[in-house]
């Protein structure tokens, strides 16, 4: 009797809870903004003047939006997951503490880059640069851990129906990409093509947020 090849086995389709879809979408947006933030920090490393107004808006959004909706929702999900999967409790406590640190670092950086913007033509001081890089590294690591370790655990430990019925203290109707603050930030990055900037006159291959690519040089006659 010939066994059916694994590659020909019928695929199993699993439904993802809408709350996890929203959290994944938020993470995708945060990662794109962090990439642009990292490019601005590279400009500062090159001892050039980064776009402080853009940096302020990046720090503000990456701190304010998660604090209003994303992190409180995750904290409730983490509490439920800790009940069902006690082995994850220690890691979940670390992630909740990272939510607090992201908020503290982000708000401090908002103040620092606003002051630098007011000074105009001022290079970023080493203390601010190091704090900004620590913020970015923490944020990247935090998102990676949630994406690859915690969200899969949520999917396997909590039924979709339970996730859909949970009282998360926030509505999925809360604006994300449609929020005025994000739309303003998106327009600034897209219209100014600032997501491409790398410093020393160089540009990246594409903008991770709006998909812009470097403009082709006009043909020489």
Secondary structure, DSSP 8 states (H G I E B T S, - for coil): -----GGGS--------HHHHHHHHHHHHHHHHHHHHHHHHHHHHTTS---HHHHHHHHHHHHHHIIIIIHHHHHHHHHHHHHH-GGGHHHHHHHHHHHHHHHHHHHHHHHHHHHHHHH-S----HHHHHHHHHHHHHHHHHHHHIIIIIHHHHHHHS-HHHHHH---SS-TTS-STTSHHHHHHHHHHHHHTGGGEEETTEE-S--TTT-----------
